[in-house]
Amino acid sequence: MDDALKNGLWNAISECIFQKYSPPYIARTNLISESNLESFFKLLFHSCFKKRIDQIPYLIEATIGEIDTLFFKKYRWYEIYDFIEACIQYFPFDENKEDFILLLNDCLEVENSAYRIVDNQITEITSEQEIESIEQALENTSPYSGVQQHLNQALKLISDRQNPDYRNSIKESISAVESICKIVTHDEKATLGKALKLVEDKFGLHPALKGSLSQLYGYTSDSDGIRHAMLEESNLTYIDAKFMLVACTNFINYFIEKTK
């Protein structure tokens, strides 16, 4: 993470959070206590910095100065991303949260970062089409909490910058596909193969599309051993997990739209 990216991310946080500080009523100094940012700083100190909240400086300038030291002098690159995720999670002005995320993503794109914010997670996905597929799937599955939970977990596991869990991310992506198949076929035992047959019989499938979806079925099926063999691999990488997440979200988007 170079200085230009650090500065851009800091500027976004400063403009959208720190500069929105409003002091307590009739206060003569810029106190943290009873200000509009008190809860935000308490959550940061408790959950992100792992510090005592009674050690938060009294004044906003001192508090920002302490965070500045962590951000620019002490934190490693992945800790900066962890801090930004915490700022998103605890963002104190709900009505402006999307603007904050948009500004951060603009900065990540302009400075050629390999990361983007997807579903409040900073994720190593550089293709805008991949990001769009995942975000669309999360939106499309909002009526289906089980499917959405699997996708959220798959994204969270692949996005962990210190201890990514690619094997279980792949499992969650596959589970999301299985869940949507059970929902649209109204069959708790439905497989991807059965769901494909339903779509083919009712709507028709182009042979090339059918072939690609059938290949995905091979990865998601236990019966032929492909899934088992894949998940037993000891050298699963980010690329493997990303492929499965994007492929599964593409299928989920297609299936939901096709069966509306």
Secondary structure, DSSP 8 states (H G I E B T S, - for coil): --HHHHHHHHHHHHHHTGGG----TT-SS-BSTTSTTHHHHHHIIIIIS---GGGS-SBHHHHHHHHHHIIIII--HHHHHHHHHHHHHT-S-GGGHHHHHHHHHHHHHHTT-S-EEETTEEE----HHHHHHHHHHHHHTTT-HHHHHHHHHHHHHHH-SSS--HHHHHHHHHHHHHHHHHHHHT-TT--HHHHHHHHHHHH---HHHHHHHHHHHHHH-STTSHHHHHHH-S---HHHHHHHHHHHHHHHHHHHHHT-
